[in-house]
């Protein structure tokens, strides 16, 4: 569908030092510009990783018959507004109105394979790839039009899908310039891109157009998909992770539940297909009462979780070792603290859903997976199909960031669709299944130790992290899919996924002469994978809580203490701006304000966060009243999008910090509904204020995960200021 939204045109200061946004958000719009005088500059840097894999222009954009542009991206829309950002850079480089550019996201065989939409990498990879492809296309269109119009390039005007001779006034639209062909040349540097001083769209707050559709309750999400003749299905989950099917008795199912089409049993995988969705729910309930499973594996006692983690962890692996911490620790007094983070759910607002249809040759799948190409590889391996026999279309889900149950729901639908060719089979998960079988964010332990010199500066630092994997996303390993572990020929995961995410940001981004980081990996009792920001939320919680404790020990202001340990001017700038934003904030009884800082991955975007909380020491209730963030993502592509990302990240992290914890007992997950796994409700959401430091001459970075890590620590530090009690364990409990 083509989005014809065209924002109003109001002046907006370019390259402003920072932009502060609070509730309510105000929309900034574009300035008028004459494309004939817009300067072009040579970009001579490296090409993004996505473009290094897919180099031709026509892999990224196509010229349509009427001269409009269709942009192709392998990234998926998760609520981060990637579609809008892509449209902005394409329209910018091709001097087109936004309404002349449509964006097609993530469809196998059509869009580039960009792997996963993860790690705050969409801006740096997909958006920048589109920028260079569009700039290359512009130059090629001018060259071809010059020949067709017999006019020197410098006498041509390219604007809004047309190339016009300034002298003769003859014009051709883009499709006419290409004679119906596409631009199949490779993108190489140098490539002429528009001078950032002349940008009309990039850096402005262009609102997402899908928000209105959501508010109106229109069909936006994969959960809304409906096809003629579509049937519905549910899958019975085993009694536990290691349970196997003993027997299933479906002899009375058809009589008990009208509309049953088929029961599918494949090893320990049990699914039922019906004509209508409620029939599938009733059929699932019936089969649950007539199915026997082997015993599940017992979990450790929840109260002993962290002792259990230590007991099963591998020997520590050294991650970083600078200087000589042992000598420093021997010669100076050290301070030490231990922090704990529990298992956390994705907490998708809408349980997972997948739709599949096998037409006899091709298996078609509609999914809210964050990586349709890797998931295709996993499903192909599970089913024994060639990958080119599977076609997947990404559809937004009412879900979340990270490796959620979306891929598993798609695998459910795929298995069942193969058993009922010619029919669209829709699988909708229940809330209980969603909360029970989600690949959680790992529980973690962080121990930090530091020594201080005579000047009150940190002379040595040691971080020890205990962590499970933080990414078991679907790929060519079929075992990454839940169903593959239960079918007739079960497949377990061949590897433990991405362990490095567990110690992400465990080495502080401060100038400390002696530093050591160790990680002890474990294979924990619960299913785990990628949750927004991976291990950085926990490691920064420990580091930034400890920085506050060290600052107090030497009698220094907590922000000044951080600044004294920083050399990076951009890091210093976000902290100084946060200090300005929160200057003069007054505290009432039982209130406190806390601060935290991090540079995501120590290589990407910068964020400093402040939180004002109120603590009722009688009840132990912590209320987050307001949060501030100052953020530097380099060049800002969409001010509205990045602001939304930062706000959402702070609020989600606040919910994790105050409320969220996966609970379990004996052999089952017990936090299976919202009452037993509470998340922030609307009354809990704090006021938020965001200041974005725009640096047009710096590389553009994503912001999807940058505000998560410092938010938890800022709240914990605020709780200490309000109550006098340090926070070492999450979620926060003041008693």
N, C-alpha and C positions, 0 to 999 in steps of 0.2 A: 504494500500500500504506500502511496506517495504522500508524504506529509507536506502540505502546502502552507504551513504556518510561516508568516512573515512578520517579524517583530517590528514595532514602531521604531522610528529613527530619532534618537536623542543624543546629544553630545555626551561623550564620556572621556574623561582625561586618560590619555595614554601614558603608559610607563610610569604610573603613579607609584610612589614609594610603598604604600600598603593600602589595602582596602579592608575596612572593618564592616562586618555584616552581623546583624543581630535579628531577633524577631521583632516585627515582621520583616521578611526579606523584601528588598526593593529590586526591581528588575532594571538593569542598565542595558541600554540598547546601542545600536551601531551608529557610526558617523557616516555621513556621505563622503565619498571619495571618487575622484576621477581616475579610473584605471589606466588611462593613457599616460598619467604622470607618476604612477606608483613606481618607486625604485625597485630594482631587482639586484640581489647580491648573490655572489657565488657561495654555495655551501660546499665545503671541501672535507667535511668530517667523515666518519664512518657511517655506514648504513645500519639501520636497526636490525636486530637479530631476525625478525620476521621477514624483512626484505632480503636479507642474505640468503634465506631459503627459497624465496619466491621473488624473482627479480624483474619480471616483465610488467610493463605498465598495465596491459589488459588483464592481468591477474588481480589487479587492484581497482581498476575502474573501467567502465564501458560507456561508450557514447550511444545513446538511444536514438531512434529514428527522428525524433523531433528536436534533437540537439541537446536534450537534457543529459545529465550524467547519473549513472548508477555506480555507486562505490561499493566494493566488496571487501568485507573484513571477516576474519576467522574468529574474532572475539564475540562474546555473547553479552547481552544486556542483562545486568544484575541489579539495576536500579542506580548504577553509577553514571548513567547518561552518556555512555560511550558513543551511541548513535549520533547524538547532537554534536559532540566534540569532533567526530569524523566529518560530519557535514560541514562544520565550520572551516576546517583546514582545507577541504576540497574546494569549497566555494571561494575561500580566500585566494588560493593559488590560481584558480581558473577564472577569477573575477566574475563570479556568478552570484545571482540572488540565491539565498538559502533554499527557496522553494523550487529551484531548478535542479537540486541535488537530492537524490534519494539514496538511502543506505540499506544494503542487504547484508545481514549478519549471519555468519556461521551456518553453512549448509554444505555437507560433504559433496565433493565433486564440482562445486561451484565457487565457493570462497576459498581463500588460502588456508592451508593448515597452519594455524598459529598456536597449536597445542592447547594449553589451559588458559582461561581467563583468570589470572591469579597473580599474586605477588606485586600488586600495584604496577603491573607492567603494560597495561593496555595503551596508555598515553605514549610511553617511551617506545613501544614497538609498533602497534597497529596505527595509531594516529600519525606518528612520524613517517611511517611507510607510505601512508596515503598522501601526506604532504609532498614527499619527494616524487611519488608517482604522478601526482597532479601537476607539479611544476614541470616535470619532464614532458607530460602530455601537452601542456600549454606551449612549450617551445616547439614541439613537433607540429602542433596544429598551425602555429604561425609559419613554420617553414613550408608546410604543404599549401597553406592558403596563399603565401607569397607567390608560389609557382602558378596556382590556379588563377589568381587575380592579377598576375603580372605586376606585382607591387612589392617594393622593398619592405622587409619586415618592419623597419623603423617607421613606415608610413601606414602600418596596419593598427587597428584598434580591436582588441579582443575583449568582449564583454557579454556576459549573460548568454552564453551559448552561440554567439555570433562572432565572426571575424569580418571587419569592415575596412575598406580602403578609405582613408581620411580624405583622399583627393577625389576619387571617382564616386565615392559613396556606395559602390557595389559591396554586397555582403553575402556571406555564406554561413549557414549554421554548421555546427561541428560535424553533424552527420554528412552534410554535403561536402565538407572539406575532406572527409575520409572515404567518400563514395561507398558508405555502408560497411566499410572494414573497421577494424579496431587497431589500436597501437600496440604492436607486439614487441617493441624494442625493449631492451633491458635498461633499467635505471642505473646510471653510473655517475660518479662524482667527477668534477664539480657539476652541481645542478643549480640553475638559477631559481632562487626562491624570492618571494616578495619580502622587501624590507619590513621589518617588524614595526617601524615607525609609521608605515602606511596601512597597517591592518585595519580592516573594517569590522571583522567578526571575532578574530582570535583575541583572547584576553577579555572579552566582554561576557556579560551575564545573559546568555541565550537560554531561555527556559526549555526544559524538556516538554515535548508535546504529548507524551503518553500519560502524563499525570492527570490531565483532564479526563482521559478515557477511563482511568482507574476510578476517579472520583464519581464518575457517572455509572460505574458498575458495568462498563462495556466489556466485551471479550478481549482480554489482554493476555491472560496467563494460559499456560498449558492445561491447567485445571479446567479452563473454559472451553477447550477444544471439543467440537462435536462434528461428526461425519455422518452422512446418510447410512443407515443400517448399522451404526456402531453398536458393539456389544460391550459389556462391562465385566470386570473380573476382580477377584481378590485372591490373595495368596496367604496360606496358613503358615505362620512362622513357627519354628520348632520351639520346644520348651526351654531351650537355652543354646548357647553358642556351640556346644559339642553334642547336642542331642541328635539322634537319628530316628527316622520313621520306623516304627514297629509294625503298625497296621493302620489302615483307614477303611472305614465301612461307609460307603456312600449308597448302599442299596435302597435306603428309604428317602434319599435326598430329593428325587424328582417328585415324589408324592408330597413331601413336606414343604417344598419351596417351588412354586410355579415359576416357569421361565428359565429353568436350568438348561443350558445347552450342552455343557461338557465339563467333566472333572478330569483334570490332568495330573497324573502322578508320574514323576520322573525322579527315581531315587527317593530322597527325602524332601523333594520339592513337590508341594501340593497346591494346585490352583483350581479355581472354579470359575467358569464363564457362564454368564447369564444374559438375558435380554435387557434387563434394566439394572440400575446401580443398586437400588435397595434390595433387589433380589440377590445380588452378589453378597451384600452384607449379611442377609439372612442365611444364605447358603454357607458362608464362612462360619457363622456361629454354629450351624448344625454340624458341620464337619469337625469343628473343634471339640464338640461333645462326643464325636464318634471316631476320634483319632487317638492313637497311643504312641507316645514317644519314649525313647530311652532317657535315662536320667541325664540331667545337665551337669556340667562341671560346677563345683561350688566356688563361689567367690571368697576372697579373704574377708574377715570382719571389717566393716567400714571404719571402725575406730582404730584399727591396726593398719590402715592402708599405707601410710607413709613408712612404717616399719617394714611392711611387706615389700614395698618398692626397694628399700635399701637391701633387703635380704636377697632379692632376685636380680639385682642390677649387675651388669658386667663390671670388670675392673675399669677404673677411670681411664679415659682417653684424653691425652693432652691436646688441646685445641690451639692454645697460644701460650707462648712462654718468652716474655721479653724481660731482659735484665736478670736480676738475682733476688727473687722475693725471699728466699730462705735467709740470706744474710741480713736483709733489711728487717725481716720479722724478728730475728734474734737480737738485733740492736735497738729495737724500738718497741714500745707498748702497742699492742694491736687491739682492734675492736672487731667483734665477730657477731654475726646474726644469721638465723636460719628462717627461711620463708617457705610457705606451702601454698600451692594452688590445686584445687580439686579438678576432677573431670568436669568438663562443661559441654553442654549440648549446643548444636547449631540453633535449635529453637525456631525452626521454620514456622512462620505464621500459617502457611498452607502446607499440609502434609504432601509428600512427594506424589507425583503423578507421571505416568508415561503412556503413550499411545503407540501402537505398532500395527502394521498390516503387511502380510506376506502375499504378494500377488502371484506367486508360483515361481518367480524368478528372482525378484528383488525384495528384500525385507526393508520396509520403510518404517522409520521411527521418528517420533516427535518427542523431544525431551528438553528439560531445563538443566541438563548437564552443563558444567563449566568447561568441558573439553570434549567436543563431539568427535573429533578425529581419534584421540586416544581411547575414548569409550568404544568407538566402532571397532578398534583393534581388539579390545577386551571381549566384546560381544561376539566378534567373529571367531576368536579362539575358543570361547565357551561353546558356541554352536557348531564349530567345525565348518564355517562358511568362509569363502574368500571375501576379503574386505570390500572389493568392488561390487559385491552382491548385497551390500548394506548401504542404505541411503538414510542419512540422519539430518533432520531440520531442527535447529535450536529455537525454542519458544521460551520466552521469559516465564519464570516460576514465581509463585508467591512464597519465596523462600529467602535465601541468605547467601552470604559469602562463604566459600570453602567447599570441601568435598562432603556434600550432604548425601541424603538418600536418593537424590534425583537419578543417579546412574543405576541404582538398584531397581528403582521403579521401571526404568526403561528396559532393563534386563528381564524383569518380570513380564512386561508386555511382549518383548521379543520371543521369549520361550512359549508363551501362550498363543501368540499370533502364528507361529510355525505349526501349531496344532489345529488351527482353524483358518486355512488359507482363504483369502478373498474378503475377510472381515477386518474392519478396524477394531482392535481390542484395546480398551481403556482400562488401565489399572490405577486405582486410587488407594493410597495407603490410609490407614486409620491413624488417629493421634497416638494411640497406644503403641502401634508398630513404629511410628516415627520416633517417639521418645525412647523406645526400647532398643532399636536396632541402628540408630544413628551412629556414624563414626565420630565419636566424641573427640574433643580436644584433650590431649593427654594431661593427667595429673602430673605435677612437677614438684621437685624440691630444689631450693636454691640456697646454698650457703655462701656467704660473702665475708671476707676478712680484709682489713686494711690497717696500715700503720700511718701515723701522722708525724711529720717532722716538727722541728722547733718553731717554724713559721706558720704552723697550722695548715700545711698542705699535705695531700696524700703522697706518700713516698713509695708505697707498694700496695698492690691490690690482688686478691685472689678470689675467683668465682668458681664454685663447684656446682654443677647442674646434674640432676637426675631426671631423665626424660625418656618417654617412649617415642616412637616415630611420630612425625607430624605431617606425613603425606603418604597415603596408600591409595592414591588416585588410580582410577582405571587406566589401563594401557594394554600392551600386548599380553600381559600376564592376566589370564582369565580369573585367577584367584582373587584379584582385587574386587571382583563383583561378588556380592553376597550369595546369589543363586548358584554360582559355579561351585561353591563349597558343599552343596546339598544335592546336586543332580546325580544321576546313576553313576557316572564316572567323575567323582568330585575332584576339584582342583584347589589346592591350597596355595596361598601366595608364595611365589618363588623367592621374594626378598622382603625386607622389612620396610621398604619405602625410603623416604627421604629423612634420614636421622638428623641431618645438619640443621633442620628447622628448629630442633629442640634447644640448641644453644645460640640461636639467633640473638644478637645484641647482648650476649652475656659478657662480652668485653666492653667495658664502658667507653663511651666516646669522649673521654677526657684525657688530658695530657698527664699521664702517670708514668714515671720512669721505669717502674718494675711491675709487670703484670703477668698473671697466669690464669688461664681458663681451662678447666677440666670438665669433661662430660661423661657421666655414667649412664649407659643406655640399658633399658630393660624392656622385656616383652610382657606388658601388663595384662591384667585380668579382663579389661574391657576393650571393645573394638575402638580403634582410634584412626584419625586421619587429619586432614587439613581443616583448621578453624582459623578464622580471620586473624592475621598477624602471626600465626604459628606460635613458636615459643617466646616471641618478643614481648608479648603482654606480661608473661610471668617474669622473665629476666629483668625487664625494665621496672616492674613492680618492686623487685628486690633491690636493684641498683639504686633507684631514685628514692626509695624509702630509706635506704642506708645512707645515701648522700645527705638527707635531712638530719639523720642521727649524728653523722660526723660533723656537720655544720654546727649543730647545737653543742657538741662536745668541745669545739674550739671557740665557741662564743661568737659565731659569725652569722649574718643573715643568710638564709638558705640559698637565695638567688645569687647573692654576691659570692658565696662559696663556690657555686657552680661556675660562675664567670671566671673566677680565679684559676680554674682548671681547664679553661677552653682557649684554644688558639684560632679556631675556625671562625672567621668573621661572620659567616652566615648563621652559625650556631649562636654566637654572641648576640646577633641582631634579633633573633626570635625571642630570646630571653629578655633582652632589654625592652622590646616592644610589649611583652607580657607584663613586665614590671610597670610600664606606663599605663596599660589598660586597667590594672588592678590597684593603682595608686589611689589612696583615699577611701578604699572600701572599708566600711565600719563593721565591727563585729558586736553582736549582742551576746547575752549569756548563752553558753552552750554552743557557740558558733566558732568556726575556725576556717582559715583559708590555707590551702596547701598547694605546692608547686611540683612540677616534674618536667623533664626534658628528655628527648631522644632524637637521634637521627636514624630513621628506619634502615635496618640492615647495615648501619654505619656507612652507607654509601649513597643513599637515596634522599628522600625528602626530610625536612627538619620540622619538628613540632615542639612547642612548649605549651603546657596546659596548667591552668589553675582551677581549683574547685573550692567553692564555699559550701560548707556543710553545717547542719545543725545536729547535735547529738543529745538525745534524751537518755541520760545515764541511768534513769530509773527503769525504763523499758528496754534500753539497748537499741532503740530505733535510731537509724542514721538517715537523715534526709539530705539529699544533694540539692542545694538551692539554686546555685548558678555555676556554670563552667565557662571558662574563657580558653581560647586557643589562638596562638599565633603560629602561622605555618608558612614555610618556604618550600614550594614545589618547583622552583626554577621558573621557567616560562609558564604563565597561566594560559591554558587553552580556553576553558570555559569557567568563568568565575562562579556562576550559579552551580555548576556541577561539582566543582572542588569544594565549595562551601557546604553543599549538601552532604558530601562525603565526610567532611570533618565533623559536622554536627552529628551525623548518624553514628560515626565511630565513637565519639565521646559518650553518646547516650547508651549505645550497646555495651561499651566497656563499663559504664557506671552500673548497668544492670548486672553484669558479671560480678563486679566488685562487691555489690551490696547484697545480692540475692541468690546467685545461681550456683548450684552444685548437683551433680548427678548422684543419686543415692541408690544403694543396692543392698540386698539381704540374701544370704545363702546362695541361691542359684538364679535370682531374678533381679532385674532393674526395678526399683520401686518408685522412681520419679517418672511415672508414665502418663501423667496428665498435668495440666497447668497448675492445679492445686498443690501438687507435690513437687513441681518444678516451676516456681514463680519467676516471672520476668517483670520488668518495669511495665506498669500500666500508665495511662495518660497522666493521672495525678502525680506519679512519681517522677515524671520527666522534668529535669531542671531547665531553667532559662539558659540559653547558650549564646555566646558571642564569639565571632571568629574574625580574625584579622589575617588577611593573606598578603604576604610580602611578594609582590610580583617582580621577577627578575627576567625580563624578556631575553637577555643575552646569555642566560644559563639554560642548559638542557631541560626540557620539560619532563617532569616526573609525575607518576600517579600519586593519588592521595587516599586510596581506598583503605589503607591499613596504617597510615602514619599517625593518626590520633589515638589509636587504641592503646598502645603501650604506655604512654605517659599518663593517660587518664586514670587508670587504676591507682597508680602511685600518688598522683595529686590528691585523690580522694582519701587515700590512707593517711597521707601527711596532714590533710585538713582535719581528719578525725583526731589525730594526736593533738593538734592545736586546740581543738574544741573540748577534748576530754582528758588529755594528759596520758592517754594510753596508746602505746605503739601498736601498730598492726603488723603481725607477722603471718597471719593465716587468713586465707580467703575461703568463702565470703566473709565480710567483716561482721563480727559479733561483739558488741560492747555489753558487758554484763557487770 
